[in-house]
Amino acid sequence: MTEERPVRRSSKVKVAEFLATVGEDNVFTKLELFEGVPGVAQADRRMRDLRELGWQIDNYKTDPRLQPDQYRLTAIGTRIDLGEKPKESSRPRISAARRREALERADFVCQTCGTRAGELYADDEDQRATLIVHVIDSTPPISTELSNLRVECQRCNAGIRGTGRTLSTPDNVLTHASGLSSRENKRRLYRLMQSGKPERDEVELVFAEWLRLGRDDRVDVMLKLAGLLIEED
C-alpha cells in the first residue's frame, strides 16, 4: 500500500491561514506573524503579496494609530488557504508606492469629509477613520496615475449607506459652488480644488489631536483648557 504524501502548501497559503486566524480589524505584530508561520522565509513579503488577492493590510504608514512593528488586517480577500481561486477582476492594481503617494498628496485626510486617518468620527466616537485609495474613472484603459486616484475614508467610500446620500454630478457641484455666500468662499473653494485637500487651521489641527485621546484624557484636557481661559479673562 502506497503511503500518501501530504499536500505541500505554499508560503503565501500559510500566511493567509495565519491572517485568517487573526481576523478582520485586529492588530498583530511582525513577531507574531513570523511565529505564526514558522519556517516561512520573508513572511512579511508573502503577506504583501496577498494584497493582490484583495487582502487589505495596513501598517503605520497608512494608519497612524499603529506602531512601526504593527499591522492591522482590515479586510480578508480570497481565501487561498481554503482552496478558493482568485476571481478575475477588471479593477486595476494600485501599487503600494502609488497608494502611498496618493495618501501623502491628500495629507492622510479623506478628500470627501476631511476626516484624518485614525480620527474618531464626530458622530460616532466608537469608530475611527481608515483611508482607502480608489480609482475615479474606471473607463478602460484604466489609469492609476495620481490624477485618477482619490483618497476616502471607509464611510465615504461606501457612500454612507442608509443616509440617503446621492452621488454628485458636475451640474450639482457647480450650482452649489456658484451659490456660495461670498466671493472669498468661492476663492477658498477654488484653492481647495487646486490643492486637492482640505485646509485646516491651527485650531482644527489641535482639535484633531484631542480627538485621538481617550475619553477620560479628553475630559481632563478640556477642563484644564477651561481653567486657562478663566485665568486669561
Phi and psi in degrees as GROMACS dihedral restraints (atoms count N, CA, C in turn):
[ dihedral_restraints ]
;  ai    aj    ak    al  type     phi  dphi    fc
    3     4     5     6     1   -80.8    20    10
    4     5     6     7     1   129.4    20    10
    6     7     8     9     1   -78.7    20    10
    7     8     9    10     1   130.2    20    10
    9    10    11    12     1   -74.0    20    10
   10    11    12    13     1   133.5    20    10
   12    13    14    15     1   -82.8    20    10
   13    14    15    16     1   141.1    20    10
   15    16    17    18     1   -64.4    20    10
   16    17    18    19     1   143.9    20    10
   18    19    20    21     1   -69.3    20    10
   19    20    21    22     1   128.9    20    10
   21    22    23    24     1   -83.3    20    10
   22    23    24    25     1   126.7    20    10
   24    25    26    27     1   -98.3    20    10
   25    26    27    28     1   142.0    20    10
   27    28    29    30     1   -73.3    20    10
   28    29    30    31     1   163.7    20    10
   30    31    32    33     1   -61.4    20    10
   31    32    33    34     1   -38.9    20    10
   33    34    35    36     1   -65.6    20    10
   34    35    36    37     1   -37.1    20    10
   36    37    38    39     1   -65.0    20    10
   37    38    39    40     1   -41.7    20    10
   39    40    41    42     1   -63.4    20    10
   40    41    42    43     1   -40.0    20    10
   42    43    44    45     1   -66.3    20    10
   43    44    45    46     1   -41.6    20    10
   45    46    47    48     1   -61.2    20    10
   46    47    48    49     1   -39.3    20    10
   48    49    50    51     1   -63.6    20    10
   49    50    51    52     1   -42.6    20    10
   51    52    53    54     1   -63.7    20    10
   52    53    54    55     1   -46.9    20    10
   54    55    56    57     1   -61.9    20    10
   55    56    57    58     1   -36.5    20    10
   57    58    59    60     1   -61.7    20    10
   58    59    60    61     1   -33.2    20    10
   60    61    62    63     1   -73.7    20    10
   61    62    63    64     1   -26.0    20    10
   63    64    65    66     1   -66.3    20    10
   64    65    66    67     1   -44.6    20    10
   66    67    68    69     1    89.3    20    10
   67    68    69    70     1   151.3    20    10
   69    70    71    72     1   -63.8    20    10
   70    71    72    73     1   144.1    20    10
   72    73    74    75     1    66.6    20    10
   73    74    75    76     1    20.2    20    10
   75    76    77    78     1  -109.5    20    10
   76    77    78    79     1   153.3    20    10
   78    79    80    81     1  -102.7    20    10
   79    80    81    82     1   142.1    20    10
   81    82    83    84     1  -142.4    20    10
   82    83    84    85     1   161.3    20    10
   84    85    86    87     1  -102.6    20    10
   85    86    87    88     1   165.3    20    10
   87    88    89    90     1   -62.1    20    10
   88    89    90    91     1   -38.0    20    10
   90    91    92    93     1   -62.5    20    10
   91    92    93    94     1   -43.4    20    10
   93    94    95    96     1   -63.1    20    10
   94    95    96    97     1   -34.7    20    10
   96    97    98    99     1   -62.9    20    10
   97    98    99   100     1   -49.5    20    10
   99   100   101   102     1   -67.0    20    10
  100   101   102   103     1   -35.3    20    10
  102   103   104   105     1   -71.3    20    10
  103   104   105   106     1   -29.0    20    10
  105   106   107   108     1   -76.6    20    10
  106   107   108   109     1   -19.8    20    10
  108   109   110   111     1  -130.8    20    10
  109   110   111   112     1    67.2    20    10
  111   112   113   114     1   -60.0    20    10
  112   113   114   115     1   142.4    20    10
  114   115   116   117     1    85.1    20    10
  115   116   117   118     1    -4.4    20    10
  117   118   119   120     1   -94.3    20    10
  118   119   120   121     1   114.5    20    10
  120   121   122   123     1   -75.5    20    10
  121   122   123   124     1   140.8    20    10
  123   124   125   126     1    54.2    20    10
  124   125   126   127     1    49.8    20    10
  126   127   128   129     1   -60.4    20    10
  127   128   129   130     1   -32.7    20    10
  129   130   131   132     1   -66.9    20    10
  130   131   132   133     1   -34.2    20    10
  132   133   134   135     1   -71.1    20    10
  133   134   135   136     1   -40.2    20    10
  135   136   137   138     1   -62.5    20    10
  136   137   138   139     1   -34.0    20    10
  138   139   140   141     1   -65.0    20    10
  139   140   141   142     1   -43.1    20    10
  141   142   143   144     1   -63.1    20    10
  142   143   144   145     1   -32.7    20    10
  144   145   146   147     1   -62.2    20    10
  145   146   147   148     1   -26.7    20    10
  147   148   149   150     1   -68.4    20    10
  148   149   150   151     1   -18.9    20    10
  150   151   152   153     1   -61.2    20    10
  151   152   153   154     1   -29.0    20    10
  153   154   155   156     1   -69.3    20    10
  154   155   156   157     1   -15.4    20    10
  156   157   158   159     1  -104.9    20    10
  157   158   159   160     1    18.6    20    10
  159   160   161   162     1    92.6    20    10
  160   161   162   163     1     1.4    20    10
  162   163   164   165     1   -80.1    20    10
  163   164   165   166     1   126.5    20    10
  165   166   167   168     1  -106.0    20    10
  166   167   168   169     1   114.5    20    10
  168   169   170   171     1  -125.1    20    10
  169   170   171   172     1   117.0    20    10
  171   172   173   174     1   -97.4    20    10
  172   173   174   175     1   152.6    20    10
  174   175   176   177     1  -128.4    20    10
  175   176   177   178     1  -172.2    20    10
  177   178   179   180     1   -65.5    20    10
  178   179   180   181     1   -19.6    20    10
  180   181   182   183     1   -75.3    20    10
  181   182   183   184     1   -30.4    20    10
  183   184   185   186     1  -103.6    20    10
  184   185   186   187     1   -13.6    20    10
  186   187   188   189     1  -137.3    20    10
  187   188   189   190     1   101.2    20    10
  189   190   191   192     1   -59.8    20    10
  190   191   192   193     1   -15.4    20    10
  192   193   194   195     1   -73.0    20    10
  193   194   195   196     1   -19.5    20    10
  195   196   197   198     1   -86.9    20    10
  196   197   198   199     1   150.5    20    10
  198   199   200   201     1   -84.1    20    10
  199   200   201   202     1   161.8    20    10
  201   202   203   204     1   -56.5    20    10
  202   203   204   205     1   -25.3    20    10
  204   205   206   207     1  -100.3    20    10
  205   206   207   208     1    11.0    20    10
  207   208   209   210     1  -110.0    20    10
  208   209   210   211     1   153.9    20    10
  210   211   212   213     1  -133.4    20    10
  211   212   213   214     1   155.9    20    10
  213   214   215   216     1  -124.7    20    10
  214   215   216   217     1   128.0    20    10
  216   217   218   219     1   -84.4    20    10
  217   218   219   220     1   100.7    20    10
  219   220   221   222     1   -82.8    20    10
  220   221   222   223     1   -35.7    20    10
  222   223   224   225     1  -150.8    20    10
  223   224   225   226     1   137.8    20    10
  225   226   227   228     1   -89.5    20    10
  226   227   228   229     1   131.1    20    10
  228   229   230   231     1   -98.2    20    10
  229   230   231   232     1  -142.5    20    10
  231   232   233   234     1   -62.0    20    10
  232   233   234   235     1   125.6    20    10
  234   235   236   237     1   -82.7    20    10
  235   236   237   238     1    73.7    20    10
  237   238   239   240     1   -64.8    20    10
  238   239   240   241     1   -21.9    20    10
  240   241   242   243     1   -70.0    20    10
  241   242   243   244     1   -18.0    20    10
  243   244   245   246     1  -104.8    20    10
  244   245   246   247     1     8.1    20    10
  246   247   248   249     1    91.0    20    10
  247   248   249   250     1     4.4    20    10
  249   250   251   252     1   -67.4    20    10
  250   251   252   253     1   142.3    20    10
  252   253   254   255     1   -95.5    20    10
  253   254   255   256     1   140.3    20    10
  255   256   257   258     1   -58.5    20    10
  256   257   258   259     1   135.9    20    10
  258   259   260   261     1   -83.7    20    10
  259   260   261   262     1   140.9    20    10
  261   262   263   264     1   -69.2    20    10
  262   263   264   265     1   132.0    20    10
  264   265   266   267     1  -132.3    20    10
  265   266   267   268     1   143.3    20    10
  267   268   269   270     1   -87.4    20    10
  268   269   270   271     1    -4.1    20    10
  270   271   272   273     1   -71.7    20    10
  271   272   273   274     1   133.9    20    10
  273   274   275   276     1   -73.4    20    10
  274   275   276   277     1   152.4    20    10
  276   277   278   279     1   -87.6    20    10
  277   278   279   280     1   121.5    20    10
  279   280   281   282     1   -92.5    20    10
  280   281   282   283     1   116.2    20    10
  282   283   284   285     1   -63.6    20    10
  283   284   285   286     1   157.0    20    10
  285   286   287   288     1   -60.0    20    10
  286   287   288   289     1   -38.5    20    10
  288   289   290   291     1   -66.2    20    10
  289   290   291   292     1   -41.8    20    10
  291   292   293   294     1   -69.1    20    10
  292   293   294   295     1   -37.6    20    10
  294   295   296   297     1   -61.6    20    10
  295   296   297   298     1   -42.3    20    10
  297   298   299   300     1   -63.2    20    10
  298   299   300   301     1   -41.9    20    10
  300   301   302   303     1   -59.0    20    10
  301   302   303   304     1   -44.8    20    10
  303   304   305   306     1   -64.1    20    10
  304   305   306   307     1   -40.8    20    10
  306   307   308   309     1   -65.5    20    10
  307   308   309   310     1   -42.1    20    10
  309   310   311   312     1   -66.0    20    10
  310   311   312   313     1   -39.7    20    10
  312   313   314   315     1   -63.1    20    10
  313   314   315   316     1   -35.9    20    10
  315   316   317   318     1   -84.4    20    10
  316   317   318   319     1     1.3    20    10
  318   319   320   321     1    60.1    20    10
  319   320   321   322     1    31.5    20    10
  321   322   323   324     1    56.9    20    10
  322   323   324   325     1    39.0    20    10
  324   325   326   327     1  -126.2    20    10
  325   326   327   328     1   138.6    20    10
  327   328   329   330     1   -61.0    20    10
  328   329   330   331     1   126.3    20    10
  330   331   332   333     1   -79.5    20    10
  331   332   333   334     1     0.1    20    10
  333   334   335   336     1  -102.5    20    10
  334   335   336   337     1   -51.4    20    10
  336   337   338   339     1  -108.4    20    10
  337   338   339   340     1    -9.2    20    10
  339   340   341   342     1    81.6    20    10
  340   341   342   343     1     9.4    20    10
  342   343   344   345     1   -79.5    20    10
  343   344   345   346     1   133.7    20    10
  345   346   347   348     1   -83.0    20    10
  346   347   348   349     1   150.6    20    10
  348   349   350   351     1   -54.2    20    10
  349   350   351   352     1   128.6    20    10
  351   352   353   354     1    88.2    20    10
  352   353   354   355     1    -8.6    20    10
  354   355   356   357     1   -75.9    20    10
  355   356   357   358     1   149.3    20    10
  357   358   359   360     1   -75.8    20    10
  358   359   360   361     1   143.9    20    10
  360   361   362   363     1   -73.7    20    10
  361   362   363   364     1   141.1    20    10
  363   364   365   366     1   -60.5    20    10
  364   365   366   367     1   -32.6    20    10
  366   367   368   369     1  -100.0    20    10
  367   368   369   370     1     7.5    20    10
  369   370   371   372     1  -154.9    20    10
  370   371   372   373     1    93.2    20    10
  372   373   374   375     1   -75.8    20    10
  373   374   375   376     1     0.3    20    10
  375   376   377   378     1  -101.0    20    10
  376   377   378   379     1    -0.7    20    10
  378   379   380   381     1  -127.3    20    10
  379   380   381   382     1   130.2    20    10
  381   382   383   384     1  -107.4    20    10
  382   383   384   385     1   152.5    20    10
  384   385   386   387     1   -77.7    20    10
  385   386   387   388     1   132.1    20    10
  387   388   389   390     1  -115.4    20    10
  388   389   390   391     1   128.8    20    10
  390   391   392   393     1   -89.7    20    10
  391   392   393   394     1   142.7    20    10
  393   394   395   396     1  -127.0    20    10
  394   395   396   397     1   138.8    20    10
  396   397   398   399     1  -105.6    20    10
  397   398   399   400     1   124.7    20    10
  399   400   401   402     1  -135.3    20    10
  400   401   402   403     1   164.2    20    10
  402   403   404   405     1   -81.8    20    10
  403   404   405   406     1   137.1    20    10
  405   406   407   408     1   -80.3    20    10
  406   407   408   409     1   -56.3    20    10
  408   409   410   411     1  -108.1    20    10
  409   410   411   412     1   111.3    20    10
  411   412   413   414     1   -97.8    20    10
  412   413   414   415     1    19.4    20    10
  414   415   416   417     1   -72.2    20    10
  415   416   417   418     1   126.0    20    10
  417   418   419   420     1   -61.8    20    10
  418   419   420   421     1   146.7    20    10
  420   421   422   423     1   -72.6    20    10
  421   422   423   424     1   129.2    20    10
  423   424   425   426     1   -77.3    20    10
  424   425   426   427     1   129.6    20    10
  426   427   428   429     1   -99.3    20    10
  427   428   429   430     1   139.9    20    10
  429   430   431   432     1  -111.4    20    10
  430   431   432   433     1    23.9    20    10
  432   433   434   435     1   -65.5    20    10
  433   434   435   436     1   155.9    20    10
  435   436   437   438     1   -56.2    20    10
  436   437   438   439     1   -34.6    20    10
  438   439   440   441     1   -64.9    20    10
  439   440   441   442     1   -16.5    20    10
  441   442   443   444     1  -110.7    20    10
  442   443   444   445     1    16.9    20    10
  444   445   446   447     1  -117.6    20    10
  445   446   447   448     1   145.8    20    10
  447   448   449   450     1  -134.0    20    10
  448   449   450   451     1   142.2    20    10
  450   451   452   453     1  -104.6    20    10
  451   452   453   454     1   124.8    20    10
  453   454   455   456     1  -138.9    20    10
  454   455   456   457     1   156.3    20    10
  456   457   458   459     1   -77.9    20    10
  457   458   459   460     1   169.7    20    10
  459   460   461   462     1   -62.9    20    10
  460   461   462   463     1   -31.6    20    10
  462   463   464   465     1   -72.4    20    10
  463   464   465   466     1   -45.5    20    10
  465   466   467   468     1   -67.7    20    10
  466   467   468   469     1   -36.0    20    10
  468   469   470   471     1   -64.6    20    10
  469   470   471   472     1   -30.7    20    10
  471   472   473   474     1   -86.2    20    10
  472   473   474   475     1     1.1    20    10
  474   475   476   477     1    78.4    20    10
  475   476   477   478     1    16.2    20    10
  477   478   479   480     1    45.9    20    10
  478   479   480   481     1    64.7    20    10
  480   481   482   483     1   -55.7    20    10
  481   482   483   484     1   141.8    20    10
  483   484   485   486     1    86.0    20    10
  484   485   486   487     1    -0.7    20    10
  486   487   488   489     1  -100.4    20    10
  487   488   489   490     1    -5.1    20    10
  489   490   491   492     1    81.5    20    10
  490   491   492   493     1     6.9    20    10
  492   493   494   495     1   -68.7    20    10
  493   494   495   496     1   137.6    20    10
  495   496   497   498     1  -113.3    20    10
  496   497   498   499     1   158.8    20    10
  498   499   500   501     1   -68.2    20    10
  499   500   501   502     1   145.0    20    10
  501   502   503   504     1   -72.9    20    10
  502   503   504   505     1   155.7    20    10
  504   505   506   507     1  -124.5    20    10
  505   506   507   508     1   155.6    20    10
  507   508   509   510     1   -55.0    20    10
  508   509   510   511     1   -40.8    20    10
  510   511   512   513     1   -63.7    20    10
  511   512   513   514     1   -42.5    20    10
  513   514   515   516     1   -63.7    20    10
  514   515   516   517     1   -45.3    20    10
  516   517   518   519     1   -62.0    20    10
  517   518   519   520     1   -45.2    20    10
  519   520   521   522     1   -65.4    20    10
  520   521   522   523     1   -36.9    20    10
  522   523   524   525     1   -63.0    20    10
  523   524   525   526     1   -45.4    20    10
  525   526   527   528     1   -66.8    20    10
  526   527   528   529     1   -38.7    20    10
  528   529   530   531     1   -64.8    20    10
  529   530   531   532     1   -41.6    20    10
  531   532   533   534     1   -67.0    20    10
  532   533   534   535     1   -25.7    20    10
  534   535   536   537     1   -90.1    20    10
  535   536   537   538     1     5.6    20    10
  537   538   539   540     1   -60.5    20    10
  538   539   540   541     1   149.1    20    10
  540   541   542   543     1   -69.5    20    10
  541   542   543   544     1   -22.1    20    10
  543   544   545   546     1  -146.3    20    10
  544   545   546   547     1   163.3    20    10
  546   547   548   549     1   -65.4    20    10
  547   548   549   550     1   -35.4    20    10
  549   550   551   552     1   -62.8    20    10
  550   551   552   553     1   -39.7    20    10
  552   553   554   555     1   -65.2    20    10
  553   554   555   556     1   -37.0    20    10
  555   556   557   558     1   -65.8    20    10
  556   557   558   559     1   -40.1    20    10
  558   559   560   561     1   -63.8    20    10
  559   560   561   562     1   -41.4    20    10
  561   562   563   564     1   -63.6    20    10
  562   563   564   565     1   -41.9    20    10
  564   565   566   567     1   -61.4    20    10
  565   566   567   568     1   -40.5    20    10
  567   568   569   570     1   -63.5    20    10
  568   569   570   571     1   -40.0    20    10
  570   571   572   573     1   -63.1    20    10
  571   572   573   574     1   -40.4    20    10
  573   574   575   576     1   -62.8    20    10
  574   575   576   577     1   -41.3    20    10
  576   577   578   579     1   -63.1    20    10
  577   578   579   580     1   -37.6    20    10
  579   580   581   582     1   -68.2    20    10
  580   581   582   583     1   -41.0    20    10
  582   583   584   585     1   -82.0    20    10
  583   584   585   586     1   -27.9    20    10
  585   586   587   588     1    77.2    20    10
  586   587   588   589     1    11.9    20    10
  588   589   590   591     1  -147.8    20    10
  589   590   591   592     1   153.6    20    10
  591   592   593   594     1   -65.4    20    10
  592   593   594   595     1   150.1    20    10
  594   595   596   597     1   -89.3    20    10
  595   596   597   598     1   135.8    20    10
  597   598   599   600     1  -129.9    20    10
  598   599   600   601     1   127.4    20    10
  600   601   602   603     1   -85.8    20    10
  601   602   603   604     1   179.1    20    10
  603   604   605   606     1   -64.1    20    10
  604   605   606   607     1   -31.3    20    10
  606   607   608   609     1   -66.2    20    10
  607   608   609   610     1   -46.0    20    10
  609   610   611   612     1   -64.3    20    10
  610   611   612   613     1   -35.2    20    10
  612   613   614   615     1   -66.4    20    10
  613   614   615   616     1   -43.1    20    10
  615   616   617   618     1   -67.4    20    10
  616   617   618   619     1   -38.7    20    10
  618   619   620   621     1   -60.9    20    10
  619   620   621   622     1   -39.6    20    10
  621   622   623   624     1   -63.1    20    10
  622   623   624   625     1   -39.7    20    10
  624   625   626   627     1   -63.5    20    10
  625   626   627   628     1   -42.1    20    10
  627   628   629   630     1   -61.3    20    10
  628   629   630   631     1   -37.9    20    10
  630   631   632   633     1   -65.0    20    10
  631   632   633   634     1   -24.3    20    10
  633   634   635   636     1   -78.5    20    10
  634   635   636   637     1   -12.6    20    10
  636   637   638   639     1   -73.8    20    10
  637   638   639   640     1   162.3    20    10
  639   640   641   642     1   -69.7    20    10
  640   641   642   643     1   164.8    20    10
  642   643   644   645     1   -57.0    20    10
  643   644   645   646     1   -47.7    20    10
  645   646   647   648     1   -65.2    20    10
  646   647   648   649     1   -40.3    20    10
  648   649   650   651     1   -65.7    20    10
  649   650   651   652     1   -36.2    20    10
  651   652   653   654     1   -62.7    20    10
  652   653   654   655     1   -44.0    20    10
  654   655   656   657     1   -63.3    20    10
  655   656   657   658     1   -42.8    20    10
  657   658   659   660     1   -61.7    20    10
  658   659   660   661     1   -47.4    20    10
  660   661   662   663     1   -64.2    20    10
  661   662   663   664     1   -40.6    20    10
  663   664   665   666     1   -62.6    20    10
  664   665   666   667     1   -42.1    20    10
  666   667   668   669     1   -68.2    20    10
  667   668   669   670     1   -38.0    20    10
  669   670   671   672     1   -67.1    20    10
  670   671   672   673     1   -37.3    20    10
  672   673   674   675     1   -66.0    20    10
  673   674   675   676     1   -37.3    20    10
  675   676   677   678     1   -60.6    20    10
  676   677   678   679     1   -38.6    20    10
  678   679   680   681     1   -64.4    20    10
  679   680   681   682     1   -39.3    20    10
  681   682   683   684     1   -64.4    20    10
  682   683   684   685     1   -39.3    20    10
  684   685   686   687     1   -64.0    20    10
  685   686   687   688     1   -39.7    20    10
  687   688   689   690     1   -65.0    20    10
  688   689   690   691     1   -40.3    20    10
  690   691   692   693     1   -65.0    20    10
  691   692   693   694     1   -32.8    20    10
  693   694   695   696     1   -78.8    20    10
  694   695   696   697     1   -19.8    20    10
